[in-house]
């Protein structure tokens, strides 16, 4: 059987066993350039497929072996309106938990990021030693302006970048910290079918309305903000209106969640201005006021 026949036959298992051997055999037999080019292309394809399979196998083993990611961080927010706190898993806690297992399995992580005027965009990459990699996709986090915390512009960029790194990493490894209740999701929430709210949404709606009617203090929940915006907007949420209260780049519930998780004080400032306008029955009365 000639090298040309071997290179094009359906017996793929022979090719997968050792494509380099086929190239060596072709060179030894003095095969033409066309045959060598086909064999080199075949070798690249086989190696890429092997690397891809190895990546998925390593990730499956990683998820099986990786210990739970703990929420060791606590954010304590103090302002003139009171004190608030929430727990979260810091980026260094996540990486120190996962990297020993990843290293044993030939996996490594890195990030690509870029800074735009109003947001930071980050993507996390997990690579395997055989060359295959997968990415989380872009995670966009707004850079909160004038947040009242005294943070400098570079510090605000750093806060948004760290936050985006954390959630892009958690997204691609398919894991979440234990008791993950810090309310941070980069993607907008998917709406429930019309007329069929979930039990949680219904409970939140009742709570939000009780809060808006003055029966209880502000809950500072994105759902409450969306409820007020819907009623001010005659049943719809205008993204520009959301942005007017909560800052550039914040136009959806998912982005409200992200803002609350990354800068609770800024979220509360916008929420309080929205709540004031809600009780006045008019949107935009204070939306343009500085945060």
C-alpha positions in Angstrom: 0.0 0.0 0.0 1.5 3.4 -1.0 1.9 6.3 1.4 -0.7 8.2 -0.7 -3.3 5.5 -0.2 -2.5 5.3 3.5 -2.9 9.0 4.0 -6.4 9.0 2.4 -7.9 5.7 3.6 -10.7 5.5 6.1 -8.7 3.6 8.7 -8.5 6.7 10.9 -7.2 4.8 13.9 -3.9 4.2 12.2 -3.5 7.9 11.5 -4.4 8.7 15.1 -1.9 6.4 16.5 1.1 8.1 15.1 0.7 10.8 12.4 4.4 11.7 12.7 5.3 8.2 11.7 3.4 8.7 8.5 5.3 11.9 7.7 8.6 10.0 8.4 7.5 7.2 6.1 6.5 9.6 3.4 9.9 11.3 3.5 11.7 8.0 3.5 9.8 6.9 0.4 10.4 10.2 -1.4 6.7 11.1 -1.6 5.8 14.3 -3.3 5.2 17.7 -1.7 1.5 17.5 -2.0 1.5 14.3 0.0 3.7 15.8 2.7 1.5 18.9 3.0 -1.6 16.7 3.4 0.1 14.6 6.0 1.3 17.7 7.9 -2.2 19.2 7.9 -3.5 15.8 9.1 -1.0 15.7 11.9 -2.0 19.2 13.0 -5.7 18.3 13.0 -5.1 15.1 14.9 -2.9 16.9 17.5 -5.5 19.6 17.9 -8.3 17.0 18.5 -6.1 15.2 21.0 -5.4 18.5 22.9 -9.1 19.4 22.9 -10.1 16.0 24.3 -7.3 16.3 26.9 -8.6 19.7 28.0 -12.2 18.5 28.5 -10.9 15.4 30.4 -8.8 17.6 32.6 -11.6 20.0 33.4 -14.0 17.1 34.3 -11.3 15.7 36.7 -10.7 19.2 38.0 -14.4 19.7 38.9 -14.4 16.3 40.5 -11.4 16.9 42.7 -11.5 20.7 43.4 -12.4 21.5 47.0 -15.2 23.9 47.8 -14.5 27.6 47.4 -15.1 29.4 50.6 -16.5 32.9 51.2 -13.7 34.3 53.4 -14.2 38.0 52.5 -16.6 40.3 54.2 -17.5 43.8 53.0 -18.6 46.1 55.7 -20.3 49.3 54.3 -20.9 52.2 56.6 -22.6 55.4 55.6 -24.8 58.1 57.0 -27.8 55.9 56.3 -26.6 52.9 58.3 -24.3 49.9 58.1 -24.5 47.0 55.6 -22.4 43.9 55.0 -22.1 40.9 52.7 -19.8 37.9 52.3 -18.0 36.9 49.1 -15.1 34.8 47.9 -12.1 37.1 47.1 -10.2 36.4 43.9 -7.1 35.3 45.8 -9.2 32.8 47.7 -10.5 31.4 44.5 -7.1 31.1 42.8 -5.4 29.6 45.9 -8.1 27.0 46.0 -8.2 25.9 42.4 -4.6 26.4 41.1 -3.0 23.4 43.0 -5.5 21.1 41.4 -5.3 22.8 38.0 -1.5 22.5 38.0 -1.6 18.8 38.7 -3.9 18.3 35.7 -1.8 20.5 33.3 -4.2 23.4 33.4 -3.4 27.1 33.8 -5.4 30.3 33.8 -4.9 33.8 32.4 -7.0 36.9 31.6 -7.4 39.3 28.8 -8.7 42.7 29.7 -9.4 46.1 28.2 -10.5 49.4 29.8 -13.1 51.5 28.1 -14.3 55.0 29.3 -17.2 53.6 31.3 -16.4 49.9 31.8 -13.8 47.2 32.1 -14.1 44.1 29.9 -12.4 40.9 30.9 -12.2 37.4 29.6 -10.7 34.4 31.4 -8.7 31.7 29.5 -8.1 28.2 30.8 -5.2 26.5 28.9 -4.0 22.9 28.8 -0.3 21.9 28.4 -1.1 20.2 25.1 -2.1 23.5 23.6 -5.9 23.7 23.7 -7.7 26.5 25.5 -11.2 27.8 26.1 -12.4 31.3 27.1 -15.2 32.5 29.3 -16.3 35.2 26.9 -16.3 38.9 27.7 -17.5 40.0 31.1 -18.3 43.8 31.2 -18.3 45.6 34.6 -19.1 49.3 34.8 -16.6 51.6 36.3 -18.5 53.5 38.9 -18.0 57.3 38.7 -18.1 59.6 41.7 -18.9 56.8 44.2 -18.3 58.9 47.3 -15.9 56.4 48.8 -12.8 58.4 48.1 -11.4 55.9 45.6 -9.2 57.4 42.9 -10.0 56.7 39.2 -7.3 54.0 38.9 -8.6 52.4 42.1 -12.1 52.3 40.7 -10.8 50.7 37.5 -8.9 48.1 39.7 -12.1 47.3 41.6 -14.1 46.7 38.5 -11.2 44.6 36.9 -10.9 42.4 40.0 -14.6 41.9 40.1 -14.7 40.9 36.4 -11.8 38.6 36.8 -13.5 36.8 39.7 -16.8 36.2 37.8 -15.2 35.3 34.5 -13.1 32.7 36.3 -16.0 31.3 38.2 -18.0 31.1 35.0 -15.5 29.1 33.0 -14.7 26.6 35.7 -18.4 26.1 36.3 -18.2 26.5 40.1 -19.7 28.9 42.7 -18.6 29.8 46.2 -20.5 28.1 49.0 -23.5 30.2 50.1 -22.9 32.6 47.2 -25.3 35.3 48.2 -23.4 38.4 47.3 -25.9 39.2 44.5 -23.3 39.5 41.7 -24.2 38.2 38.2 -22.6 39.7 35.1 -25.3 38.5 32.7 -28.9 39.9 32.7 -31.4 37.7 34.3 -33.7 35.8 32.0 -37.3 36.9 32.4 -39.9 34.4 33.4 -42.8 33.7 31.0 -45.5 36.3 31.1 -48.1 35.7 33.7 -46.1 33.0 35.4 -43.8 34.7 38.0 -41.6 32.4 40.2 -42.4 32.1 43.9 -39.2 34.0 44.6 -40.1 36.8 42.2 -43.5 37.1 43.7 -42.1 37.3 47.2 -39.6 39.9 46.2 -42.3 41.9 44.4 -44.4 41.9 47.6 -41.4 43.0 49.6 -40.5 45.7 47.1 -44.0 47.2 47.1 -44.2 47.1 50.9 -40.9 49.0 50.9 -42.0 51.5 48.3 -45.3 52.1 50.2 -43.3 53.2 53.2 -44.1 50.1 55.3 -40.5 49.1 55.7 -37.0 50.5 55.2 -35.3 50.2 51.8 -34.2 46.6 51.0 -31.6 47.8 48.5 -32.3 45.0 46.1 -32.1 45.3 42.3 -35.5 43.7 42.0 -37.0 46.5 44.1 -35.3 49.1 41.7 -36.6 47.3 38.7 -40.1 47.2 40.2 -40.1 51.0 40.8 -38.7 51.7 37.3 -41.4 49.5 35.7 -44.1 51.4 37.5 -42.6 54.8 36.7 -42.2 53.6 33.1 -45.8 52.4 32.7 -44.8 48.7 32.7 -41.5 48.9 30.9 -37.9 49.5 32.0 -36.1 52.1 30.0 -32.3 51.4 30.0 -31.6 55.1 29.8 -33.6 55.7 32.9 -31.7 53.0 34.8 -28.4 54.5 33.6 -29.6 58.0 34.8 -30.0 56.7 38.3 -27.1 54.2 38.6 -24.4 55.6 36.3 -22.9 55.0 32.8 -23.2 51.4 31.5 -25.8 50.3 34.1 -29.0 49.5 32.0 -30.2 46.1 33.0 -31.0 44.1 36.1 -27.9 42.0 35.6 -25.8 45.2 35.6 -27.6 46.4 38.7 -26.6 43.1 40.4 -23.0 43.7 39.3 -23.0 47.3 40.6 -24.4 46.2 43.9 -21.7 43.5 44.3 -18.8 45.7 43.3 -19.9 49.1 44.8 -22.8 48.9 47.3 -22.5 52.5 48.3 -23.0 53.7 44.7 -25.9 51.3 44.2 -27.6 52.7 47.4 -27.1 56.3 46.3 -28.9 55.6 43.0 -31.5 53.5 44.7 -32.3 56.3 47.2 -32.7 58.8 44.4 -35.0 56.4 42.5 -37.0 55.8 45.6 -37.5 59.5 46.2 -38.7 60.0 42.6 -41.0 56.9 42.9 -42.7 58.4 45.9 -43.0 61.7 44.1 -44.6 59.8 41.2 -42.3 61.3 38.6 -39.2 59.7 37.0 -36.2 61.8 36.5 -36.8 64.5 39.1 -33.4 63.7 40.7 -32.0 61.2 38.3 -29.5 63.7 36.9 -28.3 64.7 40.3 -24.6 63.9 41.0 -24.1 60.6 43.0 
